[in-house]
Every structure is written in C-alpha cells, then in structure tokens.
C-alpha cells in the first residue's frame, strides 16, 4: 500500500519549521556582545550558510575583540574569495588585516602590577593562599626579607613548623640583626616534632650564634 505524497506534507512542514527555528536560534546566539561563548553558534550558522554576511561580520568582530586578528583575516579572506564584489566583507577584511599588523596589546595587568599585587597578597593573606602568592612574589624578589617572613608565617599557620623555620632562617641570613625574625625562628624551632631533634638543636645553636654576632656587631665588639 502506497501513501499519497500529501500524507507526508505535515511531517515535511514540521521538519522545515524546526530547521528554520534552529537556524534562527543559532543566528541569534552569534552575537558580538556574548564574546567567545558565541563562537560555536557562529560556526554552526556558517556551516549551513557559509556566505551569510551578517554572521561573518559578527564572527570576525568577535575574533578581533579577542585579539585573534589572524583568524579573522583567514575567515574573511575565504569568504572574500567567493564573493569578491561584496563591499561589507571587503571592508571588514581590510579592518582585520590592519589589526593583524599591529603589535599585540597587553590587555592584562603589567608584570610590575602583578608583582605588586602578589607582594600585597603575600603579606595580607594566610594559610595556603598566602603560601601560593608568596612563592610567586619570591620568584622576582627571592631575598626580600618581608616576603620570606610572610612565607614563614604562612607555613606556621599551616602547622608546618619545619618549613617555617627553614624560611625564617633564609630571612635571617639577609638581616641577622632582625629581632622579629629571631623570635619567629625560635618559636618555629620549638614547634618542630621531637623526632627531628637534631634539626632543632642545630637550629637553636645557629640562632644563638647569630644573635651573639648581631649583638657584638651593634656594640662594635666584633673581632676580625
């Protein structure tokens, strides 16, 4: 038994309607204001309508906004080759080529700003968060006493006395007369587990020698 062609008409109409609805939704989602999240929608539209000028322009603008000018040029050149007389594509291609030739702009904070931010966070945060930013800050200022001191404090807040003591010792090596560091180092050493007694004794001896040397230096009694 054969079905008449007219029996398929409602189904065909429904399929066409859904297809048009889907394309409309993809096109609406290809919006420059949505940034990178709109890229999949733009690509979907162009897959079905590769020469859709409105979508091409939106996609190119998104790429340019993201600093991906070379990709925008590649996209527009392909379309321009198929529609060389289209003034909209030609003008947008010219803009993209110009953008591609300019030096890339640093859209984020400068390295100096980031370093200042890391230093500030290192000195004001606690625990693991402080430890992470202190490590970042110390990469550029490895001998900075205040950063080493803050890192030692971060270790102490995490109950990692051994690492805190090691960090305080590094700080004290830079500023042997610093009584604050001496006090923090003594406190850290006192909290090191007993199973590490040799380390505790060695550190205690070192602290005592440093303190004596510092006091002698201040009093002008160091002999050479």
FENLIN-V626503 format. One record per backbone hydrogen bond with DSSP energy under -1.0 kcal/mol. CO is the residue of the C=O (numbers start at 1). NH is the residue of the N-H. Records with the same first field share a line. If there is no record, write none. Layout:
CO = NH ; NH
This chain:
4 = 7
5 = 8
8 = 12
9 = 13
10 = 14
11 = 15
12 = 16
13 = 17
14 = 18
15 = 19
16 = 20
17 = 21
18 = 22
19 = 23
20 = 24
21 = 25
22 = 26
23 = 27
24 = 28
25 = 29
26 = 30
29 = 31
31 = 34
32 = 35
34 = 37
35 = 38
36 = 39
38 = 42
39 = 43
40 = 44
41 = 45
42 = 46
43 = 47
44 = 48
45 = 49
49 = 52
52 = 56
53 = 57
54 = 58
55 = 59
56 = 60
57 = 61
58 = 62
59 = 63
60 = 64
61 = 65
62 = 66
63 = 68
64 = 67
68 = 72
69 = 73
70 = 74
71 = 75
72 = 76
73 = 77
74 = 78
75 = 79
76 = 80
77 = 81
79 = 83
83 = 86
86 = 90
87 = 91
88 = 92
89 = 93
90 = 94
91 = 95
92 = 96
93 = 97
94 = 98
95 = 99
96 = 100
97 = 101
105 = 107
110 = 114
111 = 115
112 = 116
113 = 117
114 = 118
115 = 119
116 = 120
117 = 121
118 = 122
119 = 123
120 = 124
121 = 125
126 = 130
127 = 131
128 = 132
129 = 133
130 = 134
131 = 135
132 = 136
133 = 137
134 = 138
137 = 141
141 = 144
144 = 148
145 = 149
146 = 150
147 = 151
148 = 152
149 = 153
150 = 154
151 = 155
152 = 156
153 = 157
155 = 160
156 = 159
160 = 164
161 = 165
162 = 166
163 = 167
164 = 168
165 = 169
166 = 170
167 = 171
168 = 172
169 = 173
171 = 175
175 = 178
178 = 182
179 = 183
180 = 184
181 = 185
182 = 186
183 = 187
184 = 188
185 = 189
186 = 190
189 = 192
193 = 196
194 = 197
196 = 200
197 = 201
198 = 202
199 = 203
200 = 204
201 = 205
202 = 206
203 = 207
204 = 208
205 = 209
206 = 210
207 = 211
208 = 212
209 = 213
210 = 214
211 = 215
212 = 216
213 = 217
214 = 218
215 = 219
216 = 221
